[in-house]
């Protein structure tokens, strides 16, 4: 019996052929599951549905307004019929499905920090995305959250910090502390206010230099320790002299930690 030996070229051909078909199969599977989970329905009626979304800031939250034409939101018809003129909207933030839209106005209680893509796609009651010539009928808004830059955030943080002491509430607190022989910053409430004022800077940590980021983190950590320290004093767990001594050490730790951090950064 004669045996033949396969050449390396034969194995290479098999390898690449298998990979090509595997790649094609993978693309087909992805396409299938996309169509399976997000089936589309083409508009056949004369009046083509339209959608327009807008955002309105209400205090710390946003209202999403969804206005539609030639389309009606029908929560009572869910999974009961399948047409291109009734149904609901699908809200996506940065490509992630968030919720169904059945009303013209919904509240967005949280938006991811940074640049965001907010999109609403019209869908039939049977969960088919509505399309015209294979193009989804949708609207999109690009928004940065928070809606101010790093410099503005720092200025705002400083204004809030000043208010901790010089607002009407701050002045009343300072007078009360003075009557007990305490300074304005010898108060957990004042220090908490100071820490909270820095919260507006948190969204911009990624934009900070290494030194800025290090200083911000150190200050926030020390403030947390000082808040707990003065709470201990206010709860009669330690004496005023001990609280002041420990507070002094904590304040000195900021410079000490920064010097150590700068040495590491400059290496």
C-alpha positions as CSV (number, residue, x, y, z in Angstrom):
1,X,0.0,0.0,0.0
2,X,1.4,3.4,-0.9
3,X,1.2,6.2,1.6
4,X,1.2,9.9,0.7
5,X,2.5,12.6,2.9
6,X,0.5,15.9,3.0
7,X,2.7,18.9,2.4
8,X,2.8,22.0,4.7
9,X,1.1,23.9,1.8
10,X,-1.9,21.5,2.0
11,X,-2.3,22.2,5.7
12,X,-2.0,25.9,5.1
13,X,-4.8,25.8,2.5
14,X,-7.0,23.8,4.9
15,X,-6.3,26.3,7.7
16,X,-7.0,29.4,5.7
17,X,-10.1,27.9,4.1
18,X,-11.5,26.8,7.4
19,X,-10.8,30.3,8.9
20,X,-12.5,32.0,6.0
21,X,-15.7,29.9,6.3
22,X,-15.6,30.2,10.1
23,X,-15.3,34.0,9.7
24,X,-18.2,34.0,7.3
25,X,-20.2,31.8,9.6
26,X,-19.5,34.1,12.5
27,X,-20.7,37.2,10.5
28,X,-23.9,35.3,9.4
29,X,-24.6,34.3,13.0
30,X,-24.1,37.9,14.2
31,X,-26.4,39.1,11.5
32,X,-29.0,36.5,12.3
33,X,-29.1,37.3,16.0
34,X,-29.2,41.0,15.4
35,X,-32.2,40.5,13.1
36,X,-33.7,38.0,15.5
37,X,-33.5,40.4,18.5
38,X,-34.1,43.6,16.6
39,X,-36.5,42.7,13.7
40,X,-37.4,45.6,11.4
41,X,-40.7,46.6,9.9
42,X,-40.9,48.7,6.7
43,X,-43.3,51.6,6.5
44,X,-46.1,50.8,4.0
45,X,-48.6,53.5,4.8
46,X,-48.7,56.9,3.0
47,X,-48.0,59.0,6.1
48,X,-44.5,58.2,7.3
49,X,-43.9,58.3,11.1
50,X,-41.6,61.0,12.4
51,X,-39.8,61.5,15.8
52,X,-38.1,64.4,17.4
53,X,-36.4,64.3,20.8
54,X,-35.3,67.2,23.0
55,X,-33.7,67.4,26.5
56,X,-34.8,69.9,29.2
57,X,-32.8,70.3,32.4
58,X,-35.0,70.3,35.5
59,X,-32.9,70.8,38.6
60,X,-30.3,68.0,38.8
61,X,-32.4,65.8,36.3
62,X,-33.3,65.9,32.7
63,X,-36.7,65.6,31.0
64,X,-36.7,63.7,27.7
65,X,-39.4,65.1,25.4
66,X,-40.4,62.7,22.6
67,X,-42.6,64.2,19.9
68,X,-44.0,62.0,17.2
69,X,-46.1,62.5,14.0
70,X,-48.1,59.9,12.2
71,X,-47.5,57.6,15.1
72,X,-49.2,56.8,18.4
73,X,-48.0,55.4,21.7
74,X,-50.2,52.5,22.6
75,X,-49.2,50.7,25.8
76,X,-52.6,49.0,25.9
77,X,-51.8,47.2,22.6
78,X,-48.5,45.7,23.7
79,X,-47.9,42.4,21.8
80,X,-51.5,42.6,20.3
81,X,-50.8,43.9,16.8
82,X,-48.0,44.7,14.4
83,X,-48.0,47.8,12.3
84,X,-45.9,50.8,11.7
85,X,-48.1,53.5,13.1
86,X,-48.7,52.4,16.7
87,X,-46.3,51.1,19.4
88,X,-43.6,52.8,21.5
89,X,-40.1,54.2,21.5
90,X,-36.9,52.4,22.6
91,X,-34.6,54.6,24.6
92,X,-30.8,53.9,24.2
93,X,-28.0,55.7,25.9
94,X,-24.6,55.0,24.3
95,X,-26.0,52.0,22.5
96,X,-27.4,50.4,25.7
97,X,-31.2,49.9,25.9
98,X,-32.6,51.8,28.9
99,X,-36.4,51.6,28.8
100,X,-39.5,51.8,26.6
101,X,-41.0,55.3,25.9
102,X,-44.8,55.4,26.1
103,X,-45.1,59.0,27.1
104,X,-44.1,62.3,25.6
105,X,-42.1,63.2,28.7
106,X,-40.0,60.9,30.9
107,X,-37.4,61.8,33.5
108,X,-33.8,60.7,33.2
109,X,-32.5,60.5,36.7
110,X,-28.9,59.7,35.7
111,X,-26.8,60.3,32.7
112,X,-23.3,58.8,32.4
113,X,-20.4,61.3,32.9
114,X,-18.8,62.4,29.7
115,X,-20.0,62.5,26.1
116,X,-23.3,60.7,25.6
117,X,-25.4,59.5,22.7
118,X,-29.1,59.5,23.5
119,X,-31.4,57.8,20.9
120,X,-35.0,56.9,20.6
121,X,-36.1,54.4,18.0
122,X,-39.8,53.9,17.0
123,X,-41.0,50.3,17.5
124,X,-44.2,48.4,16.7
125,X,-46.3,46.8,19.5
126,X,-44.7,43.5,18.5
127,X,-41.1,44.8,19.1
128,X,-40.2,45.4,15.4
129,X,-38.1,48.5,14.8
130,X,-39.8,50.7,12.3
131,X,-37.8,51.6,9.2
132,X,-38.1,53.4,5.9
133,X,-36.0,52.0,3.1
134,X,-34.2,49.9,5.8
135,X,-33.3,53.1,7.7
136,X,-34.6,53.2,11.2
137,X,-37.0,55.9,12.1
138,X,-35.3,57.5,15.1
139,X,-33.8,60.7,16.5
140,X,-30.6,61.2,18.4
141,X,-29.0,63.8,20.7
142,X,-25.4,64.1,21.6
143,X,-24.8,65.7,25.1
144,X,-21.9,66.1,27.4
145,X,-22.7,65.6,31.1
146,X,-22.0,67.7,33.2
147,X,-22.7,70.5,30.7
148,X,-19.7,72.6,32.0
149,X,-15.9,72.3,31.5
150,X,-13.1,71.7,34.0
151,X,-12.3,75.4,34.5
152,X,-16.0,76.2,35.1
153,X,-16.3,73.3,37.6
154,X,-13.3,74.5,39.6
155,X,-14.8,78.0,39.7
156,X,-18.1,76.6,40.8
157,X,-16.5,74.5,43.5
158,X,-14.8,77.6,44.9
159,X,-18.1,79.5,45.0
160,X,-19.7,76.6,46.9
161,X,-16.7,76.5,49.3
162,X,-17.0,80.2,50.1
163,X,-20.8,79.7,50.8
164,X,-19.9,77.1,53.4
165,X,-18.8,79.9,55.7
166,X,-20.4,83.1,54.3
167,X,-23.9,82.0,53.4
168,X,-26.6,82.9,56.0
169,X,-26.5,79.3,57.2
170,X,-22.7,79.4,57.3
171,X,-22.5,82.6,59.2
172,X,-25.0,81.4,61.8
173,X,-23.0,78.2,62.2
174,X,-19.7,80.2,62.6
175,X,-21.3,82.4,65.3
176,X,-22.5,79.4,67.2
177,X,-19.1,77.8,67.0
178,X,-17.4,81.0,68.2
179,X,-19.7,81.1,71.2
180,X,-18.1,77.7,72.2
181,X,-14.6,79.0,71.4
182,X,-14.4,77.0,68.2
183,X,-13.3,78.1,64.7
184,X,-15.4,77.7,61.6
185,X,-13.5,74.7,60.3
186,X,-13.7,72.9,63.7
187,X,-17.1,71.5,62.7
188,X,-18.0,68.2,60.9
189,X,-20.8,70.1,59.2
190,X,-18.5,72.8,57.8
191,X,-16.0,70.2,56.6
192,X,-18.7,68.1,55.0
193,X,-19.9,71.2,53.2
194,X,-16.3,71.8,52.0
195,X,-16.0,68.2,50.8
196,X,-19.4,68.4,49.0
197,X,-18.2,71.5,47.2
198,X,-15.5,69.5,45.6
199,X,-18.0,67.0,44.2
200,X,-18.6,69.1,41.1
201,X,-14.9,68.5,40.1
202,X,-15.2,64.7,40.3
203,X,-16.5,64.3,36.7
204,X,-13.2,65.8,35.5
205,X,-10.7,63.6,37.3
206,X,-9.6,62.1,34.0
207,X,-8.8,65.5,32.6
208,X,-6.5,66.4,35.5
209,X,-2.8,66.2,35.4
210,X,-1.1,63.6,37.6
211,X,-0.3,66.3,40.2
212,X,-3.8,67.7,40.2
213,X,-5.4,64.3,40.5
214,X,-3.1,63.3,43.3
215,X,-3.8,66.6,45.2
216,X,-7.6,66.2,44.7
217,X,-7.6,62.6,46.0
218,X,-5.4,63.4,49.0
219,X,-7.5,66.5,50.0
220,X,-10.7,64.5,49.7
221,X,-9.3,61.6,51.8
222,X,-8.0,64.0,54.5
223,X,-11.3,65.8,54.6
224,X,-13.1,62.6,55.2
225,X,-10.8,61.8,58.1
226,X,-11.2,65.3,59.5
227,X,-15.0,65.0,59.3
228,X,-15.0,61.8,61.3
229,X,-12.5,63.4,63.8
230,X,-14.8,66.3,64.6
231,X,-17.8,64.1,64.7
232,X,-16.0,62.2,67.5
233,X,-15.4,65.5,69.3
234,X,-19.1,66.5,68.8
235,X,-20.2,63.1,70.3
236,X,-17.9,63.7,73.3
237,X,-15.6,60.8,72.4
238,X,-12.4,62.9,72.5
239,X,-11.4,66.2,74.1
240,X,-11.0,69.4,72.2
241,X,-7.2,69.5,72.7
242,X,-6.9,66.0,71.3
243,X,-9.2,66.8,68.4
244,X,-7.1,69.9,67.5
245,X,-3.8,68.0,67.8
246,X,-5.0,65.2,65.5
247,X,-6.6,67.8,63.1
248,X,-3.2,69.5,62.9
249,X,-1.5,66.3,62.0
250,X,-4.1,65.5,59.3
251,X,-3.6,69.0,57.7
252,X,0.1,68.5,57.7
253,X,-0.4,65.1,56.0
254,X,-1.6,66.8,52.9
255,X,1.8,68.5,52.2
256,X,3.6,65.3,53.3
257,X,1.7,63.0,50.9
258,X,1.9,65.6,48.1
259,X,5.7,65.7,48.4
260,X,5.9,61.9,48.3
261,X,3.6,61.8,45.3
262,X,5.6,64.5,43.4
263,X,8.8,62.6,44.0
264,X,7.2,59.5,42.4
265,X,5.8,61.5,39.5
266,X,9.1,63.2,38.7
267,X,11.1,59.9,38.6
